[in-house]
Amino acid sequence: EVSRRVRLVAPRSTPVLIEGPTGSGKELVAEALHRLSTRTRKPFVAINCAAIPEALLEAELFGHTRGAFTGAVQGRVGRIEAADGGTLFLDEIGEMPLALQSKLLRFVECGELQRVGDNAIVKVDVRIVAATHQALAQQTQNGGFRADLYYRLAVFLIRTPSLVEHSDDLPLLVNHFMARMGRTAPIKKLDQGALAKLIAHDWPGNVRELEHVLERGAILAGDESVLTAREIDFGLTIN
């Protein structure tokens, strides 16, 4: 269903909101939307709204002029402008401060932005793809996210499922990750005990956790060509 939705909407410039738990592949979906679009030869620019301090996020997104704030020794093009003609991926959009949401709303509505410290209007053509692990529709009810911005970003919704929701894919994913690790080291296999241990796990970290568990197992196996249940180590459990 995820693949079907990606193929349907990718050729358009429709804004897309990707919702799903952490580690379920939201950025992979965003990259696929860009790769299958008419914008594929233009930039794919990603920004994690939760990873940049609130005081710097506006300048990071919209750019700034020299001297716009303390430490701005030279002007800089923002991520939105850098994505001109291509795709802008706003990861963890639910973490964006409300004050900045209003400025983003204006850009989404008219495609125009102002760099911090500048009065000039810059016209930019980007396709916006946003992602969140939060229930944004619910956040609009309690004032945690602007409803008008939500409806402009969520024109088309794609939900990435947790790994337990598509656990039948686990053997295929295991083969994929082991083959990818095999590009730089001898390919290792899993015995039935190792696979059974993986299948029995509840995967709170989803596909990303699976990838890391397999990498850890390959390291623990050393020169052995087969991973056993002993090498499948899930690390610390977070309660």
Secondary structure as GFF3:
##gff-version 3
##sequence-region A 1 239
A	DSSP	alpha_helix	2	9	.	.	.	ID=ss1
A	DSSP	beta_strand	16	19	.	.	.	ID=ss2
A	DSSP	alpha_helix	26	35	.	.	.	ID=ss3
A	DSSP	beta_strand	44	48	.	.	.	ID=ss4
A	DSSP	alpha_helix	54	62	.	.	.	ID=ss5
A	DSSP	alpha_helix	79	82	.	.	.	ID=ss6
A	DSSP	beta_strand	87	91	.	.	.	ID=ss7
A	DSSP	three_ten_helix	93	95	.	.	.	ID=ss8
A	DSSP	alpha_helix	98	110	.	.	.	ID=ss9
A	DSSP	beta_strand	112	113	.	.	.	ID=ss10
A	DSSP	beta_strand	122	123	.	.	.	ID=ss11
A	DSSP	beta_strand	127	132	.	.	.	ID=ss12
A	DSSP	alpha_helix	136	141	.	.	.	ID=ss13
A	DSSP	alpha_helix	147	153	.	.	.	ID=ss14
A	DSSP	beta_strand	156	159	.	.	.	ID=ss15
A	DSSP	three_ten_helix	163	169	.	.	.	ID=ss16
A	DSSP	alpha_helix	170	181	.	.	.	ID=ss17
A	DSSP	beta_strand	189	190	.	.	.	ID=ss18
A	DSSP	alpha_helix	192	200	.	.	.	ID=ss19
A	DSSP	alpha_helix	206	220	.	.	.	ID=ss20
A	DSSP	beta_strand	226	227	.	.	.	ID=ss21
A	DSSP	three_ten_helix	229	231	.	.	.	ID=ss22
###
